[in-house]
């Protein structure tokens, strides 16, 4: 079916829900490690506490992709019911995460939060391919990246901004600060409202052959066999992109889980105080702990704010390509290669920068992030059966979550430990991994994946 060429605002409306999704991911990525440390987690245990994120993605995304491929509602369409359910669950989880009284509760909330965000996110990727003609897909995925960049920057800066407005950064031992609590409450509100905006301003194409669609939908007990069959028959481009994704997402999982301990310790020189090292019955020790903890919390705000810069630079990357790809074709392979290598350089420079210079590292990382969120999906969508777009987007997620699971299961600690015990070594490993991912783009040789090929 030849799809209508959509205008800027139509593509904006269908992508706007990603603002809320990215509020959720940015708050999670920027501040969950801080929450874990506040509740007493050792920095070496943090990657394992993060295992909820990739495991829920591995389980949820293929299931949601498969179900949304086989869903049609006359009013809400194919993908939008999943946006809405995921938004409601995510908003509830976001609000309650910073009220976790102990570490295991926070880890449990991370499972719920990540599963809920994934319910909304996977159908959003498929919606671009559903709605847009192939000539507009790069444009569509880049538009999503633009909105993701806005969400990342704003959400990552929320605790810092609230602190500047007078919201407290001090709290008793084992209690999350008010600046984080209010930031997560704002994130919950934005998540729900932005998803509702997309749900009510976007329509979807019905299945081309409704009778065939209903017949396929009526067939039972094919989920496992369909998933296994499609994994076995995935296009070669998808496998090659999987290699690139592996090293890309190993790097970014390392950043999300370890940037706060690494940068507060190495760049800001204010590591999280360990409560066991203080006599909390002694007034002088209580005062010393409070001073150290407040300094750590303020440094964590600064780390979050610096991380927000990668959202800003990914937004600039996306804005540039929104205007460029609206009228012209791009070589997705070389754009992605250069972008990833620049991001790798940003991670490597963290070893030597000052707090004032840290933002420049994240500018480079944001260029890589902007490309990761658009170029692989544009290359993939040109290589798979449109009828199975949701399923293949879900299966493609395996190449995202498997490296994160490996990283969480002591992968980060083992590899960074080869360089020494300092937490900053994790950022060096992230840089090396991202550069390897960039060089792996040489594997992509299919012309239709590298750039849009107009049909005669």
N, C-alpha and C positions, 0 to 999 in steps of 0.2 A: 504494500500500500504506500503510495506517495504521500508523504506527510506535509502539511502546510508549513511554510517558513514562518516562524514565530518572531514577534517583535521583542525589543528589549524588555518592556515591562511584563510581558507574558512569561519570559524566561526568569525575570526577577521574582515574580510572584511564586512560580513553582519551586524556586530555590530558597525562598526567604526562610522557610522552616529550619534550614541548616544554621541560621543564626542561633536558635535555641539549642539545637543539638551541640553546636560548638561551645556555647556557654557551659553546657554540662561537661563536655570533654575538657575544656580549658580549666575549669574549676577543679575537676578531678585530677587532671595532669599536673596542674601547678601547685595544688595544695593538699592532696591526699598524703603525700610523704611527710609534709609538715604536720598533719593531723596524727599520723602514725608516730612520728618522733615526739610530739607533745604527749601522747599517751604512753610513752616509754619504750618504743621500738628501737632496737639497735640498728645502726645504719646498714649493717651487713644482712639484716633480716628483711629489709624493706623490699627488695625485688621479689622475694617469695610472697610477701603480703599482697603484692600486685598481681599475683597469678590469676586472680578473679577476672581481670580485664580480658586477657587473651582466651581463657577457657570459655567464658560466656560467649565471646565472639565466635569461637569455633563451633559451639553447640547451637547458638541462636540463629546466626545469620543464614546458614544453608536451609534451616527449617523455615524461617520467615520468607526467604527467597522462593522456596518451593511452594509454600502456601499462597504467597501473593501472586505467583504466576497462575494459580488455579482459583483465584478469587475474582468475582465480578459482582458489584452492587450497583444498581441503577442510579443511585444518588451519589454514593461515595467512591465508586470506581474500584480500581484494583489495588492500588498502593496506599491510598489515603486512610483506610480503616486502621492500618498498622501504624501510620504516623500518629494517629490520635491515641490509640491504646498505649503506645510507647511513651508519648508525651505525658500522659496522666501519671503513669507509674514513675517515670523519671523525675517529675516535679516533686512528687511525694518523697522519693528517696533523697533528692538534693536537699530538701528542707531539713530532713532529720539527721543527715550524715554528721554535721559538726556538733550534734548533741550526744554523740556516742560517749558513754561513760568509761568504757574500757576498750582495749585494743581489739579484742575479738568481735565486738559489736561493730566497730568501724570497718573491719575487714569484711564482715557480713553485709554491711550496707554497700560496700564497694561491689560485691557480687550482684546485689539487687539493682544498683544504679547502672552498672555496665550492661547487664542483660536488658534493662529497660531502654537504654539509649540505643542499643543495637536493634531493638524491635523497630524503632523509628528510622534509623540510619540506612539500613540495607535497602529498603524500598525507595529511598530518595535517590540512590545511585541508579537503580533500575528505571526510575521515572524519567530521568534525562534521556535515556535510550528509547523509552517508550514514546515520549512526546516529540522528540526532535528528529528531523531529517538528518541523515548521516553527515551531510555537509555542515550542520550546525552543532555537532556533538562536542567538538573541542571547545567551541564557544560556550556551550551549556555547562560543561564540567569546569571550565575556567570561571564562569559566573558563580558556581557553587563555591569555588575557592575564594573568590572575592568576598562573599558573605561570611565564609568561615574565618577569613582573616579579620574581618570586623569583629566577629564574636570572640575570637582568641584575644585580640588586643584589649577590648573592653573588659571581658571577664577576668583576664589575668591581672589587670590593674585595679580591680574592685577593692580588695583588702587594703592596698596602698592608698587609694583615693578615700576610702572610708576612714582610714587612720588620719589622713590629712584633715578630714572633716570633724575630727574629735572622737571618733569611735575608738574604744580602748584596745590597745595591743597587749595589755597586761592581764594575767589570769593566774589563778591558783595552780599549783602543780597538777598535771593531768587534766586540765580543763582547757577547752578550745577558746581562743579569744573572741570577743564580740565582733571584731572586724571580719573574721572568717565566717561567723554565724550569719551576719547580715548579708555578706556577699553571696553565700549559698542560697539564702532566701530570695534575694533578687534574681539569682540564676534560675531558681525554680519558676518564678513568675514569667521571666522572659522565655524560657523553654516552652511553656504551655501556650502563651499568647502567639509566639511566632509560628508554631505548628498549626494553631487554629487559623491563622491568616492564610497559610498555604492551602489548608483543607477547604476553605470557603472561597478562595479566589482562583482555584485551578480545576480544570476538568481533565478527564482522561479519555483516550480512545477505547471503545469497546473491542473485544476480540474480533478479528477479521471474519472468522467463520464461527458464529455462535453455536451452531449445532455440533461442530467438531469439538469446540471448547467444552461443551456440556458432556459430550461422550468421554473425553479424557478426564474430566473432573469426576465423573461417576465411577471410574475405575479405582478400585480400592487396593490398599496394601502395596503400593508401588513406590512409596517414598524411598525406602532404603535401596531398592534395586535401581531406581532412577538416579539417585545420587551416585552410587557406585559406578553405574554405566557411564554417566557423564564425566566422572573423574577419569575413568579409563580412556575416554574418547575426547578429552579436552584438546583444543587446537594447539599446535606447536608454539604459536605466538604466546599463548597463555602460559605455557610451561616456561618459556624464556623470561617472560615478565615476572614469573614466580621467583626466579633466581634474583632478579633486581629487587623485588619486594622483600625478599628474605633479609638481605643486608640493610635495606632502607629502614625496615621496621625494627630490626634489632637495635639500630642506632637510636631511633626515636623512643623506643621503650626504655632504653638506658637513660635517655635524657629525662623522661617523665618520672621515672622511679628514683633516679640518683642525683638529679641536678640540684635539688634543695640541699641535701647533706654535703654534696661536693662543693657547691659554690659558697654556701654560708661558711664552710670550714676553710676553704682554700683562698677564695677571693675576698670575702668580707672578714675573715678571721674571727667569726663568732659562732662556733659550733654549738649544737644543742647541749644544754647542761644535763648531766645525768643525775637524777634525783638521789640515787643510791650513794653518790659521793658527798652528800650533804647531810648533816644532822638536823633534821627538820623539827627537832625540839629545841634547837638553839637559835636564839633571835638573830645572831650575827650570820649564821649559815642560811637562815630563811631569807634575810635581806640580800645576801650574796647570790643565792639562787634566783631571787626575783630580778636582780639586776642582769644576771647572765641570760635568764629566760626572756626578758623584755628585749635585750639586744638581739637575741636569736630570732624572736618573732618579727622585729623590725627589719632585720637582714632578710628574713624569709619574704616579707612584703616586697623588698627591693628585688629579690630574685624573681618573684612572681611578676613584678612590673617589667623587669628586663626580659623575661620570657614572653611577655606580651608584645615585645618589639618584633618577635618572629611572626606574630599574627599580622602586625602592621606591614612588614616587608612582604609577606606572602600576599597581602591585599594589594600592595603596589604592583607586585608581579602579575597578579590576576587582572588588575585594572588595565595594565599595559596590554596584556594579551586579549582582554575583552575587546578593546578597540582594534587591535591588530587582526584577530581571527574573525571579526565581524565581516571583513572584506577580503582577507587573504588567507592563504594556506600556510601552515608552519611545518617544519621538520620536527616531529615530536621526539624522535630518537635523540637528536643532538641537543635540543632544548633540555630534555630530561638529564642527559649526561652531564652537561655543564652545570646545571643547577645543583645536582647532587654533589659534585666535586666542590663547589663553592660552600655548600653546607658542611661538608667534611672539614674544610679549612676553618670554618667558624668554630667547630668543636675543638680542633687542635689548638687554636689560639687561646682557649680558656686557661691553659696552663700558665700563661704569661701576662694576662691582662689585669688591669686594676678595676675596681668597682665601676669607675666612670667609663671605662672602655668596654665593659661587658656587653653593652647594647650593640656594639658593632659585630660581635660574634653572632648575636641573635638575628641581626639583619641578614647575614649570610645564611644562617640556618633557615630563616623564613623563605628565602628564595628556593631552597630545596623543598621545604614543606609545601609551598605553592605548587611546585611541579608534581610532587608525590600525590597531591589531591586531585590532579587533573590529567596529566599526561598518560599514566598507566591505564586509566579508565577509558580515555579516548582511544588509545591503541587497542584495548581489549574489546570495546564495543563494536569495532570494525571487523572483529574476527570470530564472533559467535552468532549462533542462531537467535534471531530476535524473539522467537517464541519461548526461548529458555533463558531470556536475559536475566530474570531475577535469580534463577537457580545458579547460573554461571557467575553472577556477581557474588552470590553467597559462597560458592565453591572457591572463587578467587580470594575470598577472605581468608582461606586456609593459609595462603602464602603470607598473610599479614600476622595471623595469630600464632602460627607454629614458631617463628623466630622469637616472638615475645614469650612463649611458654619456655623455650630453651633458655632465654635470658633470665627468666624468673627462677627456673630450677637450677640456680647456682651458676648459670652460664656467665652472667656479668661478673660475679665475684671471682670465678675461676680465671677468666681471661684478663680482667683488670688486675687480679692478684699477681699475674706474671710480671707486671710493671712495678708492683709495690702495694703497700697496704692503704695508701692515701685514697680517699674517695674520688679525688679529681682524676685519677687514672681511668675511671669509668668514662669520663668525657673524652679522653684520648682514644679509647677503644671505639666509642661512638663515631668519632671522626674518621678513623681508619675504615670502619665498616661502611660508612656512607660513601667514601671515595671508591671502595671496591664495588658498591652498587652502581655508581656512576659509570665505571669502566665496563661493567657487565652489559651496558646498553649496546655494545658492539655485537652482542648476540642477536639483536633484532634486525632481521633482513627483509621481512615481508613488506612490500611497498604499501599495501593498504593500511598496515599498522603505522608505518612511518609518517604517512600523510594521506589526506583525503584524496581518493582517486575518483574523479567524476566518471559516471557511466555515459557511454555514447548514446 
